[in-house]
Amino acid sequence: MDLESKVKKMGLGHEEGFGAPCLKCKDKCEGFELHYWRKICRNCKCGQEEHDILSSNEEDRKVGKLFEDTKYTTLIAKLKNDGNPVYKRNVMILTNPVPAKKNISINTVTYEWAPPVQNQTLARQYMQMLPKEKQPVAGSEGAQYRKKQLAKQLPAHDQDPSKCHELSPNEVKQMEQFVKKYKNEALGVGDVKLPGDVEARAADENNLKDGDRGTSSAVGAMEEKSSDQKASQYFCYHCKLNMKEGDPAVYAERAGYDKLWHPACFVCCTCSELLVDMIYFWKNGNLYCGRHYCDSEKPRCAGCDELIFSNEYTQAEGQNWHLKHFCCFDCDCVLAGEIYVVVNDKPVCKSCYVKNHAEICQGCHNAIDPEVQRVTYNNFNWHATQECFLCSCCSKCLIDQKFIPVEGMVFCSVECKKKMVS
């Protein structure tokens, strides 16, 4: 594609991230080009989260908007130029002296995000308890993982109506009410503390509830515990295994101070992925990422990936769709009332299936229509007709007959096989 064509394309609007490389397809993708209503690349069909699109500033604006009008406003700041909220990520830089042969060099490690705790030793311990490949060290696989999870777990179109495609005024109002509700009732940010500190906080809360008598009994119970018992009294709410008192633990305020998680166990109950930057949604005794919490509350369109706020939508192939978004994944033609084929969990019209996905008959070398019968053996296919499924030597029809397969050829007998091979 020449420069002039690229410039024209970039002038078409909604080109955020245009040309960004695909982390999945690598050089096979020409660069990100957003589909006009799907949240995918028009070139490689991978999702936005598979592309290196979001800059740190864009990520921070998205999370900042999520925390706006919540108790987590301490984690955001207002930009001077436009007044929009921006996420104040805690970036941690560690410098470790490394002995060399003649002198000492300095090894610097930058974490693109770290838990916002004053005790850097505790933050470092937390990071070391995460899987190596998920630690957000700048320039590493873990940093890419965090970026991908930010896009996947906290899609902007789950909280910002302006990021959605053609919402009606009523749908915008419903979405704003939905977002306000989950900010008030479910959204939270995990905190990193030592288990003993959390227990003390829990005891304080119980004291406030139970009065003076509860205070004396709680203190007495704590004093009776020996150091050996205390080392094993804490357990992870997720894996149920014991936690060491000296190791960092994650707690979620909405879950209550009686629950703790290992750093690597603070995951979404649906996708089992680490909750990015410890941002969680709490519902019915479970932790969710933003995406899967919203999925538990509202249907999500399998076409545009947006939550459905309309009363009218359709269900097909076990998924939900806006009425106008149940379309062919290849050409976007509406499939209502049409014949379609599911390819890699995506509906495709008959025409596109034959053109792009159909198996090729070994006999006539034409595409096999999805509505006709076929014979399949070891990834080879034939029309199930007298004209196509034939002995490769004598042309005898093999339908309902025994046959001998040899690398895409089929034979009616050992004799025919020997003739062809010789």
N, C-alpha and C positions, 0 to 999 in steps of 0.2 A: 504494500500500500504506500503511495507516494505521500509526501508531506502535505500537499494541498488537500488530498482526501482526508487525511487525519485532522487537519485544521477544521475542515467543514464538519466532520463528525463531532469534534469537540464543541462546536458552536450550536449543537442541537439541544442543549439544555440537559439537566439532571445527569451531568457527566462526572460526578464525584468519583475520584479514583480511576478515571479513564486511563487505560494503558498499563494499569498495575499488573505485575506478573502473577500468574497462578502458582500457588505453592504446591499444588497437586499435579498439574499437567506440565509444569516447567516450560520448556521451549515449545511445546506443542500448541500452547495458547498464544495468540497474537497479542494478548493483553486485555485487561478487563474492559468490557463494554456492557453497560447495564441494559438488560431487557426492559422494554418500556413499562411492563407491570410486574413481571416476575422478579424475584430478588436473586437473579442468576446472571452469569455472563453469557452474552449472545454468541461468543466465539467458542467457548469450551463447555458451556452448560453447567459449570461448577457454580456453587453458591458464592455469595459475597465473602463469607467467612473464609473461603479457601484462597482468597486473593490478598495480597499484601497492600490493602487499601487504606485502612485507617491510620492517620498520623497520630502521634501522641496527643496533639492538641485536640483532634476530633474525638478521640477516645475520652479524653478528660471532659470535654463539653457534654458528651452523652451521659456519662456517669454523674456529672455535676447536675444535669437536669433531673436525673432520677432522684438525687438527694434533696433537691429543692423542695421547700415546704415540708420537710421532715425533721426529726430530731437530730439528723446527721449533718446539719448545716455547718458544723465545725469542720467537716471534711471538704467543704467547698469554699471558693472565694468568688467574688464578682470581678469580671474583666472590666478594666477601666474604659476600654473603647466602646463596648456595646452593652455592658451591664449584665451579660449572660453568666449564669453560674458555671464554674469550672472546678473539676475534681482536683483537690490537692493531694496527689499521690505522694506517699512516703517513699522516696528513692533512697536506698541505702548503699553507701560506698564503703567497702572494707579494704583496708590496706594491710597486707601481711608481708613482713620481711622474709625474703627467701635467701638462704645462704648459698653463695656461688663459690667457685674455686678460689677467687682472690678477694672479692668483696661481696657486700650484701646488696641484692637488688630488691626492688619493691614490687610485689604482685598486687594489683588493684582489681577488685571484683565489684562490679556495679549491678545491683538488683534493681530492675525497673519498677518493682513494687515490693514493699516490705510492710509487715504489720506496724501500724503507727503506735508503737510502745516506746516509752522513754528509755527502757533498759535495752541497749543494743545487743548485749549478750543473749538476752531472751529472744530477740528477733532473729539473731544468727542461729540459735538452737532450733527455732521454729523452721527456718529455711532448710536446715540440714535434715530435718525429719520428713521433708517432702521427697518424693521420688526425684532422683537426679535430673531426669529428663523433663521435669515439670517445674524446676526452680527457675524463676524468671531472670536469669543472668543476661545482661545486655549482649545481644548478638548470638545467643545460644538457641538451641531447640526449645528450651523452656520458655524463652521470651516469645517465640513464635506461637507456642502452645497457649500462653496467656492471652495473646492478641486474638487468636482464633476463638478462644472461649469467651472473650469479651463480646465479640460479634455474635456468637451463637447463643450464649446464655442470656444476654441482655440486648436483644434486637431493638434498635431505635423505634421501629414501627410498632412495638408493644407499648410505648409510652407517649409517643409524639404523633398526634393526628396529621401533622404536616408531612410526615414521612410515609403516609399511607396513600393508596391510590384511589382517588375519586370517592371519598366518604361524603355521604349526605350530611346536612347540618344536624339532623337527628342522631346519626351515627357518631359524629364528632362529639356531641353532648354526652352520649352514652359512654364513649371511650374516656372522656375526661372524668366522668363520675367513677368509672371502673379503676382508673389509675389512682385517683384520690383515695378510693377505698382500700386498694392494696398497699398504698403507702402508709395508711393509718393502721391497718390490721395485720399485715404480713411481712413487710419489708424490714430487714435488719442487717446489721454488719457485725460479724463475729469479732470477738476480742480475745487476745492472747494473754493468758495469765498462768501462774503456777496453781496447781490444783488446790493447795492449801489456802491461797488467797480467795479463790472462788468459794470454798467451803465457809470461810469466815463471812463472806458477803451473804451467803445463803442463811447462815446462822443469824446474822443481823436482821434479815428480812423476816425470818420466823419469829424473832424476838418482838419485832414490831407488831406482828399479828397476834402472838400469844400473851404478851404482857410480861410482867416481872417474873411470874412463876416459870414461864417458858425460858426466860433468860437464865435463871439459875440452873435449871435442869440441862439446858443446852451446854452451858459452860462446864458443868460437872461431867457430862458425858464426854466432852472433848478432853478434859483433863485426865480421865480414866484410861484413855487409849495410850498404849505404849508406842514408842517410835517404830517398832517392828510392825505393829498392826497398821500404823498410819501409812506405811510405805505401800501397802497393798489394798487400802480401803477404797481407792478411786478406780473407777472403771469407765471405759469408753462407751458412750451411748450407742455407737454404731457397731463396733466389732465385739463389744462386751468383754474385751480383755482388760487386764489391770493396767493402770497408768502409774508411772513413777512420780513421786511428789516433786522431784527436782526437774522434771521435764515439762516444757511448755504444753499447755492444753488450750483448746479453743472452747469458748462458751458462747451461747447465743441468748441474749437477754430475753427474747420472746419465748424461748423454750424453758426458761427458768434456770436459776443458779444451781439446781440439783443435777444438771446434765452437763457432761463434758465430752469432748471429742479429741482423739489424736489429731494432729495437724493433717495427716494424710487421710483421715477418715471423715473430714468435714466436707462431705460430698452430697450431690443431689440424689434424692432417693429414686429418681427415674432414670437418669443417664449415668449415674455413678461417677461423674466427673468432679474434680475439685471445684468447689464454689469459688469462682474467680474473685480475687481480692476479698474473700470471705463474705461477699454479698449474698445473702440468703433470703428465702421467703419461707415462713413457718406456717404450716397448716396441718391440723389433725395429727400432731405428734411427729411430723416429718419435715425434713429440710428439702427445699426445692431450689433449683436455679430459677431465674426469672422466666425463661421460656416455658419450662414445664409446670411452674405454678400457674401461669396464664392458661396453659393447655388444660389444666385441671378445672379451670373456671369457665372458659369459653371455647367454642369450636374454633379451629384454625384452618384457614383455606390451604389446601395442599397445592394450589396453583400459585398464589401470590405470597404465601407464608404469613399473611396478616390474620389477626383475630377477626372473627365474624360478629358484627354487631347488628346485622340485619336479621329479621325474623324469617326471611326466605333464603334458603340455601339448599343445596342438594348433597346427597351422600352417595358415593360410588367407590367401589374397590376398598371398602373399609375406611374411607377418609371423607372429610368434609370439603365442600367447594362453594365459593360464591357462584351464583347461577351462571354468570358470564365467564367464569374462569375454569369451567370444566372443558378444557380445550386440548387439542393435540399438542403434545410436548414439542413436536418438531415444527409445525407450521402455524399453530395457534388457532386453527379453525375450530369452531364450537362443535362439541361431540354429542350434544343432546339429540337423541333419536338416531344417531349414526352408528355404524359398525366401527368398533375400535379394538385394538390389541394392546395389552399391557406389556411394556418392555422396560425391564429394570424398575418396576413399580411405577412407571409413568404411562399414562394412556396415549396411544398414538393412533391416528386415523388410518384407515385401510390403505389409502394411497401412499402415505409416508412409510407405512410398514413395508409395503412391497418394494418401494424405492430404496429405503435406507436400512431395513433390518431383516428382510425375509431371507430364509435359507435358500441356497441355490441347489437345484436338482442336479445330481451327478449324471442323470441320463440325458436330459435335454439342455441342461445348463441355463435354464431360465429360473426366475424367482418363483418360489412356491407360495401361492395365494393362501392367506391365513384360514380361508373357509374350506379348503380342499384337504382331503386326507393325504398323509405322507407316510413314508417309511423312514425311520431314523435308526442308524446303527453307528456307534463310535464317532459321533459328530458329523457323519455323512448323511445326506438326505436325498430322497427320491420322491417324485410324485407317485402315489400309490395307484398307478395305471399300467395297463398292459404295454403301453408305448415306452415307459420310462424305467420301470423296475425289471430289468432284464439281465440275463446272464451276459457277462462282458465278453464271452467267447462265442456262444452259439445263438444269443438273443432269445433264449427261451424265457417266457414270462415267469417270474419267481413269486408272484403274489400267492400267499398261502402255501408256499413251498419252502423246503429247507434250502439253505444256501451257504456258501463258503465265502466269507469276506476277506479281501486282501487289499489293504491300502486304498480304499475308495472304490475298488472293483468288487463285483459279486459274481460267483460262479455257481452253476447248478450241480456240478459234480467235480470229483477229483480229476477226472480226465480233462475237462475243460480248463481247469486251473493249470494243469501240466502243459496243455497246448499253448496257453497264453504266456506262461512263464518261459517256456522254451523258445 
